[in-house]
Amino acid sequence: MSSHELNSAMMFSAFPWPFIQDGVVKNTALVVGESKPHGLVDAAQTIDTIGGILITERLARESSSGTLKAAVDSWLVNYDPSSGNITLLDKTTNLIIVGSPEINVLGYYYNNLKTSLRKTLVPVLFFVNSSESYNYLYVPTSGSIYRMEFDEQGRLVADYGVIMTFQDQFGRYVAMVYGLRDYGTLGACQVLRDYDQWNLRGSAVIVKSYADMNENYPSNSSIVEVIPQVR
């Protein structure tokens, strides 16, 4: 990885730059997961697409020209089932990836990517919990762990999501927006859509989204941790 790897995180205060510069969409694709199991990941949920629409709508309001591309994750990679290797077919388009590493193969790729110094590239990691039922988010800089929360009747109370931005090994800009569950993904997408109302900063934020009584959609959200700029 090139020398920019130690200063790869993009400050949220600059968003939506570099995806939009001077009102022009700059070679950017919003990517959702395929709606069936594919490669090393499971099927994506429809709500991920809704979250992507929210982000697209905001970016459209911010731009005056250019075209924001849309793609399914499997269009942009080649997966070798014999080796488990993922090869990127596109190395130049800026990416906004919606959906967790469990259902979006590009999210899976970046979640597992290491720098030449064997450090994780992304500031927040998604872990599959093999010993328990639910996955979790892990923040290496603070040691914080975030899991879904349930009430005494087993109903979902809160889900956690993350929004983070960085440059990959090819120098292009990548944003990852996802939750542990679809409610967390939608909540994170809503926060990014309204980024100017949240004073987003740092290299990533953890978003807590509270479920409504019927677990249909987030009733409200809050930012519970800001991950400092990676240096």
C-alpha positions in Angstrom: 0.0 0.0 0.0 1.3 3.5 -0.8 2.5 6.1 1.7 -1.0 7.7 2.1 -2.1 4.6 4.1 -1.2 6.2 7.4 -3.3 9.3 6.7 -6.1 7.7 4.7 -9.2 8.6 6.6 -11.3 11.5 5.3 -12.8 14.0 7.7 -16.6 14.0 7.7 -16.5 17.8 7.9 -15.6 17.7 4.2 -18.5 15.4 3.2 -19.8 15.0 0.5 -16.3 15.8 -0.9 -14.7 14.0 -2.7 -17.8 12.2 -4.1 -19.0 15.6 -5.2 -16.6 18.5 -6.0 -17.7 21.9 -7.0 -21.2 20.6 -7.6 -20.0 17.8 -9.9 -20.4 14.1 -9.1 -16.9 12.6 -9.3 -16.8 9.1 -10.6 -18.8 7.6 -7.8 -21.0 4.5 -7.4 -23.4 3.6 -4.7 -23.2 -0.2 -4.1 -25.8 -2.4 -2.5 -25.5 -6.2 -1.9 -27.1 -8.8 -4.1 -30.5 -10.2 -2.9 -29.3 -13.8 -2.7 -26.3 -15.5 -1.1 -23.2 -14.7 -3.1 -19.5 -15.5 -2.7 -18.7 -15.4 1.0 -21.7 -13.4 2.1 -25.5 -13.8 2.6 -28.4 -12.2 0.8 -28.9 -8.4 1.3 -32.1 -6.9 2.6 -34.5 -4.6 0.7 -34.1 -2.0 3.4 -30.4 -1.6 2.4 -31.6 -0.4 -1.0 -34.0 2.1 0.8 -31.0 3.4 2.8 -29.0 3.8 -0.5 -31.9 5.8 -2.0 -31.8 8.2 1.0 -28.1 8.8 0.4 -28.5 9.1 -3.3 -31.3 11.7 -2.8 -29.1 13.9 -0.7 -26.2 13.6 -3.1 -28.5 14.6 -5.9 -29.5 17.7 -4.0 -25.8 18.6 -3.5 -24.8 18.2 -7.1 -25.6 20.2 -10.2 -24.1 17.9 -12.8 -22.6 14.5 -13.3 -24.1 11.0 -12.8 -24.0 9.0 -9.6 -23.7 5.4 -10.6 -25.5 2.5 -9.0 -24.2 -1.1 -8.8 -24.8 -4.5 -7.1 -21.7 -5.7 -5.3 -21.2 -8.8 -7.4 -20.9 -6.7 -10.5 -17.7 -5.2 -9.2 -15.8 -8.3 -8.0 -14.7 -11.7 -9.1 -15.0 -14.4 -6.4 -13.0 -17.7 -6.7 -14.9 -20.3 -4.6 -11.9 -22.7 -4.7 -9.5 -20.2 -3.0 -12.0 -17.8 -1.4 -10.1 -14.9 -3.0 -12.0 -11.8 -4.0 -10.6 -9.8 -6.9 -11.8 -6.2 -7.5 -12.8 -5.6 -11.2 -12.9 -1.8 -10.7 -10.1 0.0 -9.0 -10.9 3.6 -9.9 -14.5 4.4 -9.1 -15.2 6.0 -5.7 -17.5 3.8 -3.7 -20.3 4.3 -1.2 -21.0 0.8 0.1 -24.3 0.2 1.8 -24.8 -3.0 3.8 -22.7 -4.9 6.3 -19.7 -7.1 5.5 -22.1 -10.1 6.2 -24.2 -9.2 3.1 -22.1 -6.9 0.9 -19.0 -8.6 -0.6 -17.2 -5.2 -1.0 -17.8 -4.5 2.6 -16.5 -8.0 3.4 -13.4 -7.3 1.3 -12.5 -4.0 3.0 -13.4 -5.3 6.5 -10.7 -7.9 6.1 -8.2 -5.8 4.2 -4.8 -5.2 5.9 -2.2 -2.5 5.1 1.4 -3.3 4.3 2.0 -2.9 8.0 -0.5 -5.6 8.8 -2.9 -3.1 10.3 -6.6 -3.0 9.5 -7.5 -0.4 6.9 -11.0 0.5 8.3 -11.4 2.3 11.6 -14.3 0.1 12.7 -14.5 -3.7 12.3 -17.5 -6.0 11.9 -17.1 -9.4 13.6 -19.2 -12.5 13.2 -19.8 -13.9 16.6 -19.5 -17.7 16.2 -20.1 -18.5 19.9 -23.3 -16.4 20.3 -26.3 -15.5 18.1 -25.4 -11.9 17.3 -22.5 -10.1 15.5 -20.9 -7.0 16.8 -18.9 -3.9 16.0 -15.4 -3.4 17.4 -13.5 -0.1 17.6 -9.7 -0.8 17.8 -8.7 2.7 19.0 -11.0 2.6 22.0 -11.7 -1.1 22.5 -15.4 -0.5 22.4 -17.8 -3.3 21.4 -21.4 -2.7 20.2 -24.1 -5.4 20.1 -27.8 -5.2 19.4 -30.0 -4.6 22.5 -33.2 -6.5 23.3 -35.8 -6.1 26.0 -37.0 -8.9 28.5 -39.4 -10.2 25.8 -36.7 -10.6 23.3 -37.8 -7.6 21.2 -35.2 -5.5 19.5 -34.7 -2.2 21.4 -31.6 -0.8 19.6 -29.3 -1.6 16.7 -25.9 -0.1 16.0 -24.5 1.1 12.8 -21.3 2.8 11.5 -20.5 5.4 8.9 -16.8 5.6 7.9 -14.7 7.0 5.1 -11.2 6.2 3.9 -8.9 5.8 0.9 -8.1 2.3 -0.2 -4.9 0.9 -1.6 -5.7 2.4 -5.0 -6.1 5.9 -3.7 -9.9 6.1 -4.4 -12.3 7.2 -1.8 -14.6 4.7 -0.1 -17.5 5.2 2.4 -19.1 2.3 4.2 -22.5 2.7 5.8 -24.1 -0.3 7.6 -25.6 -1.7 10.7 -25.5 -5.0 12.6 -29.1 -5.5 11.4 -31.2 -3.7 8.7 -32.5 -1.2 11.3 -29.0 -0.1 12.1 -28.2 0.2 8.4 -31.3 2.4 7.8 -30.5 4.5 10.8 -26.9 5.1 9.7 -28.1 6.0 6.1 -30.6 8.5 7.6 -27.8 10.1 9.6 -25.5 10.4 6.6 -28.3 11.8 4.5 -28.7 14.5 7.1 -25.0 14.9 7.7 -25.1 18.6 8.1 -27.5 18.3 11.1 -25.1 15.9 12.9 -21.8 17.8 12.9 -20.1 14.6 11.7 -16.3 14.5 12.3 -13.4 12.1 12.6 -12.8 9.1 10.5 -16.0 7.2 11.6 -19.0 7.5 13.8 -21.0 4.8 15.6 -24.8 5.3 15.4 -27.3 3.9 17.8 -30.8 3.5 16.2 -33.8 2.8 18.4 -36.4 0.4 17.1 -40.1 1.5 17.1 -42.6 -0.7 19.0 -43.2 -2.9 16.0 -39.5 -3.1 15.0 -40.4 -1.7 11.6 -37.9 1.2 11.3 -35.7 3.3 13.6 -37.8 5.7 15.7 -34.7 7.9 16.4 -30.9 7.7 16.4 -27.9 9.1 18.3 -24.2 9.1 17.8 -22.5 7.2 20.6 -18.9 7.3 19.6 -16.7 9.4 17.3 -13.6 7.6 16.0 -10.6 10.1 15.7 -8.9 10.8 12.5 -6.5 8.0 11.6 -2.9 9.2 11.4 
